[in-house]
Amino acid sequence: MLRGYAFTIAGIAIGVGGLVALGAMSERIVRFIEGGDRFVLGQISVAGRGMGMGAGFTAGGLLPGAAVRALAGVPGVAGVQSQVLLPLNPSVSQFMTLTQELVLGLDLTVPMPNRHYRELPVRAGRFLRAGDRKVAVLGASFAAARGLGVGSRLTLEGDAYEVVGVLERTLTAPDRFVIVPIADAREQWVAKDRLLQTLLASGAAALTAGDLNTGAAVGWRDGEDPDVVARRIRETVPGVNVQLPSELSGLLRASTAFFSALLVGIGALALAIGGLSLANTMAAAVFERIRDFGVKRALGATDLQLGREVLGEALAVTLAGGLGGVALALGLGWAIDGWAARSGQQLFHFSPRLLAGALGFSVLLGGAAAIYATARVVSLSPAEAIRRGA
């Protein structure tokens, strides 16, 4: 039955394929925003005041050990983990970009206080443990871009690190992290920051290793409002920058708003163009058989029988075209992502809801177009249908 609809199926497949590809790009942005939201809403991010080497959510100057201890004493606080977050390459071109590669140093003697990420998911190897030194866990994009895996060696500021784990792909910031023990991150910070080197060498400030933090992740007790706890920290701990989780979530969404709006616009345009193309293709295929339908009606076929036949063929054709379009988009997307993975990028995310939605859209719209065309055909007399088809 489908053999005579080959060009119709091909046309539908191209339209659905374009729709799915654009939808997958939009899903990628949505996953990035959702992942970032999940991370920042799971903790209170605190940084030292100033413009130090810190990056990302803990950008700022030194957060001394005394301030970290003061954070732990604020009512409502359940846990505090000292962190060092540094740009891997502190160049002007990369500083504070969404795709920046970062070194994250964690105090492994303290459990991660983030409510949504008690431990970052590891795809291969293991996560860091207390007592580790000169080892690293890599984000999925960072590892893919450099061809690194468990057991590989990575050089950071002249020191060799053994890769002991690679994270699951999260489609958000941790994909580009190099996570190391905080003692190693502090050494890297000193190696990167000439001003800090001068300060330590001069003895002008009484700093210990525990004072070299760019920030801290703070958890809150059950039943507490994280924004209320964050404001309480602002009021009781001097010399720190505190980000309210809700404010940080808003900043993340604002930073990606342009890309989201752009993809929504493109997606809406693709939906309209693809939908019209699919409906027109299906309706044209029905109208091309107007003479056959006229002959069948002349031989005694009822409108109901004709409608069932056309609707059955339309659903089969649109389903075949939809599956072909999904396969086309998947093949194209995986090929592009395979090429982009060499630089640690991923452009598409083919979620189950996207694929199911594309198939459902194609079948429903194709069926509606076929019903409309059939209604037009059966409104003609058999003789008129045969004459027009000739």
Secondary structure, DSSP 8 states (H G I E B T S, - for coil): -GGGGHHHHHHHHHHHHHHHHHHHHHHHHHHHHHHHHHHHTTSEEEEESS--S--GGG-SB---HHHHHHHHTSTTEEEEEEEEEEESS--TTTTT-TT--EEEEE-TTS----SS-SS--EEEE----TT--SEEEE-HHHHHHHT--TT-EEEETTEEEEEEEEE---SSGGGGEEEEEHHHHHHHHHHH-HHHHHHHHHT-S---GGG--SEEEEEE-TT--HHHHHHHHHHHSTTEEEE-HHHHHHHHHHHTHHHHHHHHHHHHHHHHHHHHHHHHHHHHHHHTTHHHHHHHHHTT--HHHHHHHHHHHHHHHHHHHHHHHHHHHHHHHHHHHHHHGGGT-------HHHHHHHHHHHHHHHHHHHHHHHHHHHTS-HHHHHHHH-
